[in-house]
Amino acid sequence: MKISKYLYVIGGCALSTERQPIDSIERISITDGGEQKINIESKICGQLSHAKRSPSVFVKDENTIIIAGGCLGPNNHSNEIEILQKSQDSSWTSQISGNSKCEVGHSCAAFHSKSKTPVIFGGFEAHNCLESVQVQNEAGDFRKIKGFLPKLKNSVALEIRDEFLLFGGYQDEKETTAAIRRIKFNPSFTEYSIEFDGLLPYPVEGHSLAENDEYIYLIGGFDGCFVIPSIIRYSLKTKKSEILDTKLSEKRENHVSGIVGGKYLIVAGGWDSKKALDSIEVFEVLDSGDLRKIGEGKLETPRNRPSSVCL
């Protein structure tokens, strides 16, 4: 796995219920501060063409990020695709892709930002959870393909050898689920099948996922009753999950996370059930796979339900 240097936090909104979407992009970096301390810096480094909450985002290459869909305001879900390009000064500029669209406008979908084939699982559109799976074709459009995904939003996804794992989410517009699902595609990515692959220790939605070799970390979220501070570690080798003793200092859902520098797990933004958060928490990933809290910082802008990529 290539080591990322930055966590980019993209868009989000300032208030609840999709209000006051945000168009800015922040870059979080971690540097060694000496004496077992770290420096946490977050700075605005770009702007979206349109302010939006919870788009699906995909890394095309080190200098190009694809932004698909997103919420432009209450009950206003976009099907547009915009392309972020990195400039020589390391800032990001955006341009709407005039010819490419998502077949289904959406936000709050599950996706893996570094998947070889960009895929959007479910999400939310206006008043309904979505059961669609959209795959990007050679023309750059995202098109629905055949299969039977339940209506699902607020889940997270990970690609493993051309298959995808989906963890948790809000299912069938009635319950938060603990299900782990394995999605298998045919070679041409025109249809898929779903297998049940286990259960998490508790139901969760609005959580985040950070990957690190053997383990992935499922952080915070909403368990159907409360916003929670707990962290699940899931082993890709054994398919076993456990709740770590280490917890977030601040309970949060609708946040983002990622691992930079090979060992720093960053958790940023989100919603604490009352307000959008600007707080950043940083953990060290130990050789054992355990986490150790080592620092806190601030975003420049509080962000509820942003998206993110590590680069």
Sequence and secondary structure as in RCSB ss.txt:
>XXXX:A:sequence
MKISKYLYVIGGCALSTERQPIDSIERISITDGGEQKINIESKICGQLSHAKRSPSVFVKDENTIIIAGGCLGPN
NHSNEIEILQKSQDSSWTSQISGNSKCEVGHSCAAFHSKSKTPVIFGGFEAHNCLESVQVQNEAGDFRKIKGFLP
KLKNSVALEIRDEFLLFGGYQDEKETTAAIRRIKFNPSFTEYSIEFDGLLPYPVEGHSLAENDEYIYLIGGFDGC
FVIPSIIRYSLKTKKSEILDTKLSEKRENHVSGIVGGKYLIVAGGWDSKKALDSIEVFEVLDSGDLRKIGEGKLE
TPRNRPSSVCL
>XXXX:A:secstr
      EEEE  BSSSTT SB  EEEEEEEEEEETTEEEEEEEEEEE SS  BS EEEEEETTEEEEE  EEETT
EE  EEEEEEE TTS EEEEEEEEEEBSS  BS B  TT SS EEE  EETTEE   EEEE TTS EEE B    
SEES EEEEETTEEEEEEEEETTTEEEEEEEEEEE TTSSBEEEEEEEE SS  BS EEEEETTEEEEE  B SS
SB   EEEEETTT  EEE S   SS  BS EEEEETTTEEEEE  B SSSB  EEEEEEE TTS EEEEEEEE S
S  BS EEEE 
